[in-house]
Amino acid sequence: MNEFYNKDIISIKDYNKDQFEKIFDYTQKIMNLDPSSRREICKGKTLSYLFYEPSTRTRLSFESAMASIGGNSLGISDISSSSTQKGESLADTVKIMSIYSDILVLRHPLDGSSRFASEISTKPVINAGSGTEEHPTQAIQDLFTIKKEKKKIDGLKIGIIGDLKYGRTVYSLLSGLGNYDVNVHLISPESLRIRSDSIYEIRKKLSFTESTNLEDYIEDLDVIYVTRIQKERFPDEEEYLKVKGSYVIGLDLLKKMKDDAIILHPLPRLDEISNDIDKTKNAKYFQQAENGKHTRAALLGLILNENGF
Protein backbone atom coordinates (compact mmCIF):
# COMPACT_ATOMS: atom_id res chain seq x y z
CA MET A 1 0.00 0.00 0.00
CA ASN A 2 1.28 3.48 -0.92
CA GLU A 3 0.55 5.68 2.10
CA PHE A 4 1.67 8.82 0.27
CA TYR A 5 -0.88 8.53 -2.53
CA ASN A 6 -2.96 11.68 -3.04
CA LYS A 7 -1.68 13.18 0.23
CA ASP A 8 -0.58 16.75 0.91
CA ILE A 9 2.92 17.60 2.12
CA ILE A 10 2.40 20.49 4.50
CA SER A 11 4.59 19.82 7.52
CA ILE A 12 7.60 17.65 8.19
CA LYS A 13 5.97 16.94 11.57
CA ASP A 14 3.48 14.69 9.77
CA TYR A 15 6.22 12.13 9.00
CA ASN A 16 8.16 9.60 11.04
CA LYS A 17 11.49 7.83 10.62
CA ASP A 18 10.01 4.85 8.76
CA GLN A 19 8.33 7.16 6.28
CA PHE A 20 11.54 9.13 5.75
CA GLU A 21 13.41 5.91 5.08
CA LYS A 22 10.77 4.84 2.58
CA ILE A 23 11.13 8.17 0.76
CA PHE A 24 14.92 7.72 0.76
CA ASP A 25 14.53 4.23 -0.74
CA TYR A 26 12.28 5.54 -3.50
CA THR A 27 14.67 8.42 -4.13
CA GLN A 28 17.51 5.96 -4.62
CA LYS A 29 15.26 3.90 -6.88
CA ILE A 30 14.58 7.02 -8.98
CA MET A 31 18.31 7.71 -9.21
CA ASN A 32 19.01 4.15 -10.35
CA LEU A 33 16.37 4.08 -13.10
CA ASP A 34 17.33 4.70 -16.70
CA PRO A 35 15.84 7.95 -18.15
CA SER A 36 13.21 6.23 -20.29
CA SER A 37 11.85 4.25 -17.34
CA ARG A 38 11.83 7.37 -15.16
CA ARG A 39 9.74 9.24 -17.71
CA GLU A 40 6.94 6.68 -17.38
CA ILE A 41 6.36 7.41 -13.67
CA CYS A 42 4.21 10.54 -14.11
CA LYS A 43 3.63 10.52 -17.84
CA GLY A 44 0.66 12.75 -18.68
CA LYS A 45 0.51 14.35 -15.21
CA THR A 46 0.66 18.10 -14.64
CA LEU A 47 2.20 20.03 -11.76
CA SER A 48 1.14 23.63 -11.14
CA TYR A 49 3.22 26.02 -9.06
CA LEU A 50 2.10 29.18 -7.33
CA PHE A 51 4.93 31.28 -5.94
CA TYR A 52 4.06 34.44 -4.03
CA GLU A 53 7.73 34.77 -3.03
CA PRO A 54 10.83 34.73 -5.25
CA SER A 55 12.45 31.34 -5.76
CA THR A 56 15.02 29.91 -8.11
CA ARG A 57 16.13 26.54 -6.77
CA THR A 58 12.85 25.28 -5.33
CA ARG A 59 10.67 26.12 -8.32
CA LEU A 60 13.18 24.91 -10.90
CA SER A 61 13.84 21.81 -8.80
CA PHE A 62 10.14 20.90 -8.89
CA GLU A 63 9.92 21.61 -12.62
CA SER A 64 13.04 19.58 -13.33
CA ALA A 65 11.83 16.75 -11.08
CA MET A 66 8.45 16.62 -12.83
CA ALA A 67 10.04 16.67 -16.28
CA SER A 68 12.41 13.85 -15.32
CA ILE A 69 9.47 11.57 -14.48
CA GLY A 70 7.53 12.40 -17.65
CA GLY A 71 5.18 15.10 -16.38
CA ASN A 72 4.84 18.75 -17.24
CA SER A 73 4.57 21.98 -15.25
CA LEU A 74 2.73 25.26 -15.48
CA GLY A 75 2.21 28.09 -13.07
CA ILE A 76 2.85 31.52 -11.65
CA SER A 77 6.38 32.45 -10.67
CA ASP A 78 5.76 36.20 -10.61
CA ILE A 79 2.52 37.33 -8.98
CA SER A 80 2.91 40.80 -10.47
CA SER A 81 1.83 39.31 -13.80
CA SER A 82 -1.08 37.29 -12.38
CA SER A 83 -4.68 38.02 -11.43
CA THR A 84 -3.66 38.51 -7.82
CA GLN A 85 -2.79 42.04 -8.94
CA LYS A 86 -6.49 42.46 -9.71
CA GLY A 87 -7.36 41.39 -6.19
CA GLU A 88 -8.01 37.68 -6.73
CA SER A 89 -7.88 35.82 -3.42
CA LEU A 90 -5.49 32.98 -2.62
CA ALA A 91 -8.50 30.68 -2.28
CA ASP A 92 -9.78 31.41 -5.78
CA THR A 93 -6.31 31.16 -7.32
CA VAL A 94 -5.76 27.77 -5.65
CA LYS A 95 -9.14 26.50 -6.87
CA ILE A 96 -8.35 27.51 -10.45
CA MET A 97 -4.86 26.01 -10.37
CA SER A 98 -6.36 22.77 -9.02
CA ILE A 99 -8.61 22.55 -12.06
CA TYR A 100 -5.64 22.78 -14.41
CA SER A 101 -3.33 20.26 -12.72
CA ASP A 102 -2.88 17.05 -10.76
CA ILE A 103 -0.80 18.56 -7.94
CA LEU A 104 -0.10 22.07 -6.67
CA VAL A 105 3.13 23.50 -5.21
CA LEU A 106 2.73 26.69 -3.17
CA ARG A 107 5.18 29.21 -1.69
CA HIS A 108 3.64 32.07 0.26
CA PRO A 109 4.88 34.67 2.80
CA LEU A 110 2.06 34.09 5.29
CA ASP A 111 2.19 31.47 8.06
CA GLY A 112 -0.55 28.88 7.62
CA SER A 113 -0.94 29.55 3.90
CA SER A 114 -0.16 26.01 2.75
CA ARG A 115 -2.46 24.43 5.33
CA PHE A 116 -5.22 26.78 4.18
CA ALA A 117 -4.55 25.96 0.52
CA SER A 118 -4.75 22.23 1.22
CA GLU A 119 -8.25 22.72 2.64
CA ILE A 120 -9.34 24.62 -0.48
CA SER A 121 -7.62 22.59 -3.20
CA THR A 122 -9.20 19.56 -4.83
CA LYS A 123 -5.71 18.24 -5.62
CA PRO A 124 -2.74 17.47 -3.32
CA VAL A 125 -0.77 20.50 -2.14
CA ILE A 126 2.97 20.63 -1.45
CA ASN A 127 4.25 23.35 0.85
CA ALA A 128 7.30 24.95 -0.80
CA GLY A 129 7.69 27.44 2.04
CA SER A 130 5.01 29.08 4.18
CA GLY A 131 5.99 32.28 5.97
CA THR A 132 8.48 31.63 8.75
CA GLU A 133 7.04 28.18 9.46
CA GLU A 134 8.35 25.32 7.34
CA HIS A 135 9.88 24.09 4.11
CA PRO A 136 9.28 20.32 4.36
CA THR A 137 10.69 19.14 1.03
CA GLN A 138 13.92 21.03 1.77
CA ALA A 139 14.23 19.11 5.04
CA ILE A 140 13.64 15.82 3.22
CA GLN A 141 16.44 16.54 0.76
CA ASP A 142 18.67 17.65 3.66
CA LEU A 143 18.08 14.42 5.57
CA PHE A 144 18.59 12.36 2.41
CA THR A 145 21.88 14.15 1.72
CA ILE A 146 23.13 13.52 5.25
CA LYS A 147 22.17 9.85 5.00
CA LYS A 148 23.74 9.46 1.55
CA GLU A 149 27.01 11.20 2.45
CA LYS A 150 27.49 9.88 6.00
CA LYS A 151 25.79 6.47 5.46
CA LYS A 152 23.69 7.14 8.55
CA ILE A 153 21.92 9.85 10.55
CA ASP A 154 21.76 8.27 14.00
CA GLY A 155 24.79 9.06 16.12
CA LEU A 156 25.91 12.16 14.22
CA LYS A 157 26.87 15.53 15.68
CA ILE A 158 25.18 18.26 13.69
CA GLY A 159 25.76 22.00 13.88
CA ILE A 160 23.13 24.39 12.48
CA ILE A 161 24.58 27.83 12.00
CA GLY A 162 23.35 31.32 11.12
CA ASP A 163 19.84 32.73 11.04
CA LEU A 164 17.86 30.41 13.26
CA LYS A 165 15.07 32.88 13.98
CA TYR A 166 13.78 33.54 10.48
CA GLY A 167 15.15 30.52 8.59
CA ARG A 168 12.17 28.22 7.99
CA THR A 169 14.40 25.46 6.65
CA VAL A 170 15.85 25.20 10.17
CA TYR A 171 12.51 24.43 11.80
CA SER A 172 11.68 21.72 9.30
CA LEU A 173 15.14 20.18 9.62
CA LEU A 174 14.98 20.16 13.43
CA SER A 175 11.56 18.47 13.32
CA GLY A 176 12.94 15.85 10.96
CA LEU A 177 16.04 15.26 13.08
CA GLY A 178 13.76 14.67 16.06
CA ASN A 179 13.14 11.21 14.59
CA TYR A 180 16.82 10.28 14.94
CA ASP A 181 19.37 9.90 17.74
CA VAL A 182 21.56 12.91 17.04
CA ASN A 183 23.46 15.60 18.92
CA VAL A 184 22.48 19.05 17.66
CA HIS A 185 24.26 22.34 18.32
CA LEU A 186 22.49 25.58 17.36
CA ILE A 187 24.90 28.44 16.72
CA SER A 188 23.65 31.96 15.99
CA PRO A 189 23.91 35.61 16.96
CA GLU A 190 21.97 36.29 20.17
CA SER A 191 19.30 38.21 18.25
CA LEU A 192 18.77 35.32 15.81
CA ARG A 193 18.35 32.47 18.29
CA ILE A 194 15.74 29.83 17.58
CA ARG A 195 12.21 31.01 18.40
CA SER A 196 11.19 29.30 21.62
CA ASP A 197 7.48 29.40 20.76
CA SER A 198 8.14 27.48 17.53
CA ILE A 199 10.16 24.62 19.02
CA TYR A 200 7.96 23.61 21.94
CA GLU A 201 7.09 20.28 20.30
CA ILE A 202 10.60 19.79 18.90
CA ARG A 203 12.09 19.95 22.42
CA LYS A 204 10.06 16.88 23.37
CA LYS A 205 11.88 14.79 20.76
CA LEU A 206 15.24 16.47 20.33
CA SER A 207 17.80 17.85 22.77
CA PHE A 208 20.18 20.56 21.62
CA THR A 209 22.60 23.17 22.86
CA GLU A 210 22.60 26.85 21.92
CA SER A 211 25.67 29.04 21.51
CA THR A 212 26.97 32.15 19.76
CA ASN A 213 30.47 30.70 19.28
CA LEU A 214 30.98 28.33 16.36
CA GLU A 215 34.55 27.48 17.31
CA ASP A 216 33.37 25.87 20.56
CA TYR A 217 31.98 22.95 18.51
CA ILE A 218 33.62 23.02 15.09
CA GLU A 219 36.16 20.25 15.84
CA ASP A 220 33.46 17.74 16.82
CA LEU A 221 30.82 18.26 14.14
CA ASP A 222 30.05 15.65 11.48
CA VAL A 223 27.63 17.93 9.64
CA ILE A 224 27.82 21.73 9.40
CA TYR A 225 24.51 23.13 8.14
CA VAL A 226 24.92 26.82 7.28
CA THR A 227 22.09 29.28 6.67
CA ARG A 228 22.22 32.82 5.34
CA ILE A 229 21.15 35.85 7.36
CA GLN A 230 17.76 36.58 5.80
CA LYS A 231 17.77 40.32 5.17
CA GLU A 232 14.28 40.30 3.66
CA ARG A 233 12.71 39.12 6.92
CA PHE A 234 14.23 41.80 9.15
CA PRO A 235 11.79 44.57 10.13
CA ASP A 236 14.75 46.97 10.52
CA GLU A 237 17.74 47.03 8.13
CA GLU A 238 20.01 48.38 10.89
CA GLU A 239 19.38 45.21 12.87
CA TYR A 240 20.37 43.16 9.82
CA LEU A 241 23.63 45.09 9.41
CA LYS A 242 24.54 44.33 13.03
CA VAL A 243 24.57 40.57 12.37
CA LYS A 244 25.57 40.45 8.70
CA GLY A 245 28.68 38.29 8.25
CA SER A 246 28.52 36.88 11.79
CA TYR A 247 29.85 33.50 10.63
CA VAL A 248 31.97 32.77 7.58
CA ILE A 249 33.09 29.24 6.73
CA GLY A 250 36.51 29.65 5.11
CA LEU A 251 39.64 27.55 4.64
CA ASP A 252 40.98 28.63 8.03
CA LEU A 253 37.92 27.19 9.76
CA LEU A 254 37.92 24.11 7.51
CA LYS A 255 41.33 23.14 8.95
CA LYS A 256 39.71 22.81 12.38
CA MET A 257 36.93 20.50 11.18
CA LYS A 258 36.89 16.72 11.07
CA ASP A 259 38.46 15.46 7.88
CA ASP A 260 35.20 13.84 6.79
CA ALA A 261 32.82 16.58 7.99
CA ILE A 262 30.32 17.72 5.39
CA ILE A 263 29.13 21.29 4.80
CA LEU A 264 25.52 21.85 3.75
CA HIS A 265 23.52 24.97 2.87
CA PRO A 266 19.90 25.29 1.65
CA LEU A 267 21.02 28.14 -0.67
CA PRO A 268 21.09 30.85 -1.89
CA ARG A 269 24.49 31.64 -0.43
CA LEU A 270 25.74 35.16 0.25
CA ASP A 271 29.05 35.51 2.13
CA GLU A 272 28.62 32.82 4.80
CA ILE A 273 30.62 30.18 2.90
CA SER A 274 33.78 31.24 1.09
CA ASN A 275 34.02 30.30 -2.59
CA ASP A 276 37.33 28.63 -1.70
CA ILE A 277 35.33 25.90 0.04
CA ASP A 278 33.46 24.90 -3.13
CA LYS A 279 36.20 22.65 -4.51
CA THR A 280 36.91 20.86 -1.24
CA LYS A 281 35.66 17.34 -0.56
CA ASN A 282 33.68 18.69 2.40
CA ALA A 283 31.43 20.94 0.32
CA LYS A 284 28.18 19.08 -0.37
CA TYR A 285 25.71 21.95 -0.87
CA PHE A 286 25.57 21.69 -4.66
CA GLN A 287 25.08 17.91 -4.37
CA GLN A 288 22.40 18.72 -1.79
CA ALA A 289 20.64 20.89 -4.39
CA GLU A 290 20.84 18.08 -6.97
CA ASN A 291 19.43 15.65 -4.41
CA GLY A 292 16.46 18.00 -4.09
CA LYS A 293 15.48 17.19 -7.66
CA HIS A 294 15.58 13.46 -6.95
CA THR A 295 13.74 13.55 -3.60
CA ARG A 296 11.03 15.74 -5.11
CA ALA A 297 10.71 13.41 -8.09
CA ALA A 298 10.23 10.51 -5.68
CA LEU A 299 7.61 12.42 -3.68
CA LEU A 300 5.71 13.41 -6.82
CA GLY A 301 5.80 9.84 -8.05
CA LEU A 302 4.47 8.53 -4.75
CA ILE A 303 1.72 11.14 -4.44
CA LEU A 304 0.50 10.71 -8.01
CA ASN A 305 0.60 6.90 -8.30
CA GLU A 306 -1.76 4.83 -6.18
CA ASN A 307 0.50 1.77 -6.19
CA GLY A 308 3.81 3.64 -6.08
CA PHE A 309 6.28 3.08 -8.89
QUIMO-V193846 format. One line per field, one symbol per residue. ss: DSSP state (@ for helix, = for strand, . for the rest). phi: phi as a letter, one per 30 degrees, with the letter a starting at -180 (. if undefined). psi: psi as a letter, one per 30 degrees, with the letter a starting at -180 (. if undefined). A space follows every 50 residues. Layout:
ss: ???
phi: ???
psi: ???
This chain:
ss: ........=..@@@..@@@@@@@@@@@@@@@@..@@@@.......===== =.....@@@@@@@@@@@@...=====..@@@.@@@@...@@@@@@@@@@@ ..======....@@@@@@@@...=======...=.@@@@@@@@@@@@@@@ ......=====......@@@@@@@@@@.....=====..@@@...@@@.. .@@@@..====..@@@......====....@@@...@@@@@@@.....=. @@@@.......====.......=.@@@.....=.@@@@@@@@@@@@@@@@ @@@@.....
phi: .cdceicdbcbdddbceddedddddddddeddddeddedddbeicbccbb cdbdacddddddddddddcjcbbblccbddccdddcjddeeddddddddd bcabcbbbdcdidddddddcddbeccdckbhcdbbddddddddddedddc iabejdcbccbjdcdcdddddddddddddbcbccbcbadedcdedddcbe ddddcbcacbaccdddbedcddbcccbdddedcddbddddddceidbbdb dddedcdeecdcccadidcccdbddddecddddbdddedddddddddddd dddcbecib
psi: kjffkglljekffflleeeeeeeeeeeeeeffkleeeeffehkflkkkkj jflkkdeeeeeeeeeeefgfalklajfjffglffffgkleeeeeeeeeef lfkkkkkkfkkfeeeeeffekflkkkjgjjbgdliefeeeeeeeeeeeef glekfljkkkkbjfefjfeeeeeeeeffflilkkkkjllefglkjeffge eefffkkllklfjefffeffkekjjklljieffkfjeeeefffkgekkja eeeefflkegkkklkfllkcgfkkfffeglffjgfeeeeefeeeeeeeee eeefjega.
